[in-house]
């Protein structure tokens, strides 16, 4: 039970990291086109995983 919870948290963290990596590769213009800025990448990545 606890192990399952830990694994799920690690998987979520890895998804957030991957989303941050992908979004960070976009140009400022591309980020602006989708309504993001460099400062909001982390929040957007977390929101995408937790949605």
C-alpha positions in Angstrom: 0.0 0.0 0.0 2.6 2.5 1.0 4.9 1.3 -1.8 2.2 1.8 -4.3 1.7 5.4 -3.1 5.5 6.0 -3.3 5.7 4.6 -6.8 2.7 6.8 -7.9 4.4 9.9 -6.5 7.6 9.1 -8.3 5.8 8.5 -11.6 4.0 11.8 -11.2 7.2 13.6 -10.5 8.8 12.1 -13.6 5.9 13.2 -15.7 6.2 16.8 -14.4 9.9 16.8 -15.1 9.3 15.5 -18.6 6.7 18.2 -19.2 9.0 20.9 -17.9 11.8 19.6 -20.2 9.5 19.6 -23.3 8.0 23.1 -22.5 11.5 24.5 -21.8 12.5 23.7 -25.3 9.9 26.0 -26.8 10.8 29.5 -27.8 9.3 32.5 -25.9 7.0 33.1 -28.9 5.7 29.5 -28.9 5.1 29.7 -25.1 3.3 33.0 -25.6 1.1 31.4 -28.3 -0.1 28.8 -25.8 -0.5 31.3 -23.0 2.6 30.5 -21.0 5.8 32.3 -20.0 9.1 30.8 -18.8 8.1 31.5 -15.2 4.8 29.5 -15.5 6.3 26.4 -17.1 6.6 24.5 -13.7 3.0 25.3 -12.7 1.7 24.4 -16.1 3.6 21.1 -16.0 2.2 20.2 -12.6 -1.3 21.2 -13.6 -1.1 19.0 -16.7 -0.1 16.0 -14.6 -2.7 16.5 -11.9 -5.6 17.3 -14.2 
